[in-house]
Amino acid sequence: MKTWGETIVDPVVNSLMGSFLERGEADLVQEFTHSYPFEVIYEQLNLPRSDVNTFQRLAIGQTDFDHMAQAREAGVKLGHYFKSLIDARRAEPGDDLVSLLANTEVDGDHLPELVLISFLRQLMNAAGDTTYRGTSILLTALLRNPDQLEALRQDRSLIGAAIEEALRWDGPVLTQLRVAVKDTELGGVPIPAGSYIDVVAGAVNRDPSLHENPDRFDIHRKRLAHYSFSRGPHICVGQHLARVEMTRALHAVLDHLPNLRLDPDKPEPLIRGMMMRVPEHIYVRFDR
């Protein structure tokens, strides 16, 4: 992850920002955060550019729960694609993520193909879609609180705290579906085995018994663990990459967009969504 920060993430950031730096204004969602984490993943996987559009359609399509038949079809096709990619990278390995995982051995055995394909199939959504949302929410919160944005300008060591606070304050995924594996009881409510449960991470992240003044975005607050990446065996597989990407994005914003502020002539960013949260636009101005 530390290596990718410089060799993969930074070039993607600089390329995207280069398209609007001379204008002194931008929509940070449509021109930066929406594409940024996906471009990083393409580079990690060393995908041929000719495959990117098809790959993205399949990766997004597999989560379209309103059209289950198409979602299953997309998942199957993505599995076939990764099977071919794994075979190719075992024959001619490179320094990309697929080559690394495909050629890793434990006691002389490769990772099981099912595990490897399942991991790669989730990567687009675990480290792509959520990172785009989390970065957009982070920038929205800082622009709404310019004193805290200025604190980051003065002290970059606060960046980690700012990222964790944004994830707590309004994480990109508010609910997580779980299944009870045995009969249990929570808060006096019996939950039979096999029950489907919506675990509302957004509620525990704003629990006033855990966080003082929980509705306020405050990068200086006492740091407590949040639930935005879930917990236990289902903890987010993309959380480390997400933090690297959000850190690099924030450094780039501070480095290249001086006097960054919301555009007073356009609508302020509005974070929307029930399970998946994000602002559609972040209109800003900055000194060229």
C-alpha positions as semicolon CSV with decimal commas, in nm:
position;residue;x (nm);y (nm);z (nm)
1;M;0,000;0,000;0,000
2;K;0,281;0,242;0,086
3;T;0,448;0,174;-0,249
4;W;0,125;0,215;-0,445
5;G;0,068;0,555;-0,285
6;E;0,358;0,700;-0,481
7;T;0,369;0,478;-0,790
8;I;-0,004;0,446;-0,866
9;V;-0,219;0,683;-0,661
10;D;-0,025;1,007;-0,704
11;P;-0,003;0,989;-1,086
12;V;-0,380;0,927;-1,108
13;V;-0,450;1,225;-0,879
14;N;-0,222;1,455;-1,075
15;S;-0,369;1,348;-1,408
16;L;-0,728;1,417;-1,300
17;M;-0,649;1,748;-1,134
18;G;-0,450;1,861;-1,435
19;S;-0,773;1,887;-1,633
20;F;-0,910;2,175;-1,421
21;L;-0,621;2,345;-1,237
22;E;-0,597;2,633;-1,485
23;R;-0,968;2,721;-1,456
24;G;-0,974;2,819;-1,089
25;E;-1,304;2,636;-1,047
26;A;-1,426;2,277;-1,061
27;D;-1,689;2,025;-0,963
28;L;-1,476;1,806;-0,739
29;V;-1,718;1,511;-0,760
30;Q;-1,771;1,491;-1,135
31;E;-1,415;1,591;-1,225
32;F;-1,216;1,423;-0,949
33;T;-1,358;1,201;-0,674
34;H;-1,599;1,005;-0,896
35;S;-1,322;0,873;-1,124
36;Y;-1,022;0,877;-0,892
37;P;-1,050;0,546;-0,697
38;F;-1,161;0,350;-1,004
39;E;-0,862;0,472;-1,204
40;V;-0,639;0,359;-0,916
41;I;-0,790;0,010;-0,932
42;Y;-0,739;-0,012;-1,307
43;E;-0,372;0,067;-1,253
44;Q;-0,344;-0,180;-0,964
45;L;-0,484;-0,458;-1,178
46;N;-0,289;-0,338;-1,482
47;L;-0,604;-0,366;-1,691
48;P;-0,569;-0,306;-2,064
49;R;-0,737;0,028;-2,140
50;S;-0,946;-0,149;-2,403
51;D;-1,107;-0,356;-2,122
52;V;-1,182;-0,073;-1,881
53;N;-1,532;0,021;-2,001
54;T;-1,651;-0,341;-2,012
55;F;-1,492;-0,415;-1,674
56;Q;-1,658;-0,115;-1,509
57;R;-2,001;-0,202;-1,648
58;L;-1,972;-0,556;-1,508
59;A;-1,834;-0,444;-1,172
60;I;-2,114;-0,193;-1,121
61;G;-2,376;-0,423;-1,274
62;Q;-2,311;-0,701;-1,021
63;T;-2,448;-0,477;-0,744
64;D;-2,771;-0,383;-0,924
65;F;-3,008;-0,554;-0,682
66;D;-3,311;-0,409;-0,860
67;H;-3,229;-0,635;-1,156
68;M;-3,108;-0,958;-0,997
69;A;-3,085;-1,162;-1,317
70;Q;-2,855;-0,905;-1,479
71;A;-2,656;-0,871;-1,154
72;R;-2,592;-1,246;-1,146
73;E;-2,497;-1,244;-1,513
74;A;-2,252;-0,959;-1,455
75;G;-2,098;-1,143;-1,159
76;V;-2,054;-1,462;-1,361
77;K;-1,897;-1,275;-1,654
78;L;-1,665;-1,088;-1,418
79;G;-1,559;-1,422;-1,270
80;H;-1,476;-1,555;-1,618
81;Y;-1,279;-1,238;-1,691
82;F;-1,072;-1,271;-1,372
83;K;-1,012;-1,643;-1,437
84;S;-0,856;-1,556;-1,773
85;L;-0,660;-1,270;-1,618
86;I;-0,524;-1,494;-1,339
87;D;-0,413;-1,757;-1,592
88;A;-0,239;-1,490;-1,801
89;R;-0,059;-1,337;-1,501
90;R;0,058;-1,677;-1,379
91;A;0,205;-1,740;-1,722
92;E;0,363;-1,393;-1,743
93;P;0,361;-1,226;-1,399
94;G;0,411;-0,854;-1,354
95;D;0,418;-0,624;-1,051
96;D;0,039;-0,572;-1,039
97;L;-0,208;-0,691;-0,774
98;V;-0,342;-0,980;-0,982
99;S;0,009;-1,116;-1,039
100;L;0,090;-1,080;-0,670
101;L;-0,218;-1,269;-0,552
102;A;-0,219;-1,525;-0,833
103;N;0,139;-1,631;-0,763
104;T;0,134;-1,621;-0,382
105;E;0,182;-1,965;-0,227
106;V;0,123;-2,097;0,124
107;D;0,294;-2,428;0,198
108;G;0,336;-2,478;-0,176
109;D;-0,028;-2,412;-0,265
110;H;-0,174;-2,113;-0,446
111;L;-0,469;-1,927;-0,299
112;P;-0,789;-2,117;-0,384
113;E;-0,924;-1,987;-0,712
114;L;-1,269;-1,925;-0,565
115;V;-1,121;-1,708;-0,290
116;L;-0,899;-1,518;-0,533
117;I;-1,178;-1,448;-0,782
118;S;-1,419;-1,350;-0,504
119;F;-1,167;-1,102;-0,365
120;L;-1,101;-0,944;-0,704
121;R;-1,473;-0,931;-0,781
122;Q;-1,534;-0,729;-0,464
123;L;-1,240;-0,494;-0,507
124;M;-1,418;-0,254;-0,742
125;N;-1,694;-0,194;-0,491
126;A;-1,500;-0,233;-0,165
127;A;-1,215;0,002;-0,261
128;G;-1,370;0,195;-0,548
129;D;-1,730;0,295;-0,493
130;T;-1,697;0,346;-0,117
131;T;-1,374;0,546;-0,154
132;Y;-1,538;0,779;-0,407
133;R;-1,821;0,837;-0,160
134;G;-1,598;0,869;0,147
135;T;-1,364;1,118;-0,022
136;S;-1,657;1,327;-0,145
137;I;-1,811;1,338;0,203
138;L;-1,474;1,429;0,358
139;L;-1,428;1,724;0,120
140;T;-1,789;1,837;0,177
141;A;-1,743;1,838;0,554
142;L;-1,416;2,033;0,536
143;L;-1,555;2,292;0,294
144;R;-1,856;2,344;0,521
145;N;-1,615;2,395;0,812
146;P;-1,342;2,620;0,668
147;D;-1,177;2,662;1,009
148;Q;-1,105;2,290;1,014
149;L;-0,983;2,296;0,654
150;E;-0,745;2,576;0,756
151;A;-0,627;2,365;1,052
152;L;-0,528;2,093;0,803
153;R;-0,340;2,347;0,593
154;Q;-0,144;2,446;0,902
155;D;-0,089;2,092;1,031
156;R;-0,094;1,797;0,791
157;S;-0,064;1,553;1,084
158;L;-0,439;1,610;1,136
159;I;-0,525;1,444;0,803
160;G;-0,566;1,099;0,956
161;A;-0,803;1,236;1,220
162;A;-1,002;1,422;0,954
163;I;-1,048;1,105;0,749
164;E;-1,164;0,898;1,048
165;E;-1,400;1,177;1,159
166;A;-1,557;1,198;0,812
167;L;-1,605;0,821;0,810
168;R;-1,772;0,842;1,153
169;W;-1,977;1,155;1,084
170;D;-2,138;1,041;0,759
171;G;-1,981;0,721;0,630
172;P;-2,031;0,612;0,270
173;V;-2,229;0,300;0,375
174;L;-2,477;0,345;0,660
175;T;-2,627;-0,003;0,681
176;Q;-2,480;-0,350;0,652
177;L;-2,690;-0,660;0,592
178;R;-2,618;-0,958;0,819
179;V;-2,773;-1,300;0,886
180;A;-2,802;-1,443;1,238
181;V;-2,618;-1,777;1,244
182;K;-2,782;-1,887;1,570
183;D;-3,070;-1,793;1,797
184;T;-2,974;-1,485;1,997
185;E;-3,114;-1,178;2,168
186;L;-3,016;-0,810;2,141
187;G;-3,165;-0,537;2,357
188;G;-3,438;-0,771;2,476
189;V;-3,541;-0,856;2,118
190;P;-3,523;-1,227;2,024
191;I;-3,353;-1,290;1,689
192;P;-3,403;-1,640;1,548
193;A;-3,129;-1,811;1,349
194;G;-3,152;-1,726;0,981
195;S;-3,301;-1,380;1,038
196;Y;-3,187;-1,098;0,813
197;I;-3,068;-0,795;1,009
198;D;-2,985;-0,442;0,897
199;V;-2,694;-0,330;1,114
200;V;-2,715;0,051;1,106
201;A;-2,354;0,165;1,136
202;G;-2,462;0,525;1,088
203;A;-2,662;0,509;1,413
204;V;-2,382;0,373;1,630
205;N;-2,142;0,626;1,474
206;R;-2,368;0,904;1,607
207;D;-2,457;0,741;1,937
208;P;-2,445;1,023;2,198
209;S;-2,340;0,775;2,465
210;L;-2,020;0,716;2,266
211;H;-1,956;1,049;2,093
212;E;-2,008;1,391;2,247
213;N;-2,219;1,618;2,024
214;P;-2,221;1,340;1,760
215;D;-2,392;1,538;1,481
216;R;-2,104;1,786;1,468
217;F;-1,811;1,724;1,232
218;D;-1,503;1,783;1,447
219;I;-1,156;1,664;1,349
220;H;-1,029;1,756;1,697
221;R;-1,268;1,529;1,889
222;K;-1,146;1,243;2,107
223;R;-1,088;0,957;1,868
224;L;-1,302;0,646;1,917
225;A;-1,343;0,352;1,683
226;H;-1,618;0,387;1,423
227;Y;-1,818;0,119;1,244
228;S;-1,803;0,248;0,886
229;F;-1,580;-0,041;0,774
230;S;-1,786;-0,291;0,976
231;R;-1,629;-0,527;1,229
232;G;-1,534;-0,891;1,273
233;P;-1,491;-1,141;0,988
234;H;-1,682;-0,916;0,745
235;I;-1,463;-0,610;0,796
236;C;-1,409;-0,417;0,472
237;V;-1,131;-0,569;0,258
238;G;-1,063;-0,232;0,097
239;Q;-1,024;-0,021;0,411
240;H;-0,644;0,015;0,393
241;L;-0,647;0,120;0,029
242;A;-0,938;0,354;0,101
243;R;-0,735;0,532;0,368
244;V;-0,431;0,560;0,141
245;E;-0,644;0,704;-0,141
246;M;-0,826;0,951;0,085
247;T;-0,495;1,062;0,239
248;R;-0,332;1,119;-0,100
249;A;-0,639;1,299;-0,232
250;L;-0,642;1,538;0,063
251;H;-0,270;1,609;0,030
252;A;-0,323;1,687;-0,340
253;V;-0,613;1,921;-0,260
254;L;-0,400;2,107;-0,005
255;D;-0,099;2,117;-0,242
256;H;-0,268;2,223;-0,565
257;L;-0,592;2,408;-0,479
258;P;-0,491;2,716;-0,274
259;N;-0,767;2,914;-0,103
260;L;-1,016;2,637;-0,181
261;R;-1,374;2,734;-0,098
262;L;-1,729;2,657;-0,200
263;D;-1,850;2,841;-0,512
264;P;-2,095;3,105;-0,380
265;D;-2,277;3,120;-0,714
266;K;-2,368;2,750;-0,724
267;P;-2,562;2,512;-0,497
268;E;-2,381;2,384;-0,189
269;P;-2,304;2,011;-0,180
270;L;-2,588;1,801;-0,042
271;I;-2,507;1,454;0,088
272;R;-2,787;1,219;-0,008
273;G;-2,868;0,851;0,007
274;M;-3,008;0,594;0,248
275;M;-2,765;0,303;0,246
276;M;-2,500;0,455;0,016
277;R;-2,424;0,823;0,075
278;V;-2,261;1,086;-0,146
279;P;-2,305;1,445;-0,273
280;E;-2,371;1,460;-0,647
281;H;-2,168;1,781;-0,691
282;I;-1,910;1,983;-0,501
283;Y;-1,873;2,316;-0,681
284;V;-1,560;2,500;-0,570
285;R;-1,335;2,789;-0,652
286;F;-0,962;2,821;-0,584
287;D;-0,671;3,047;-0,671
288;R;-0,507;2,951;-0,997
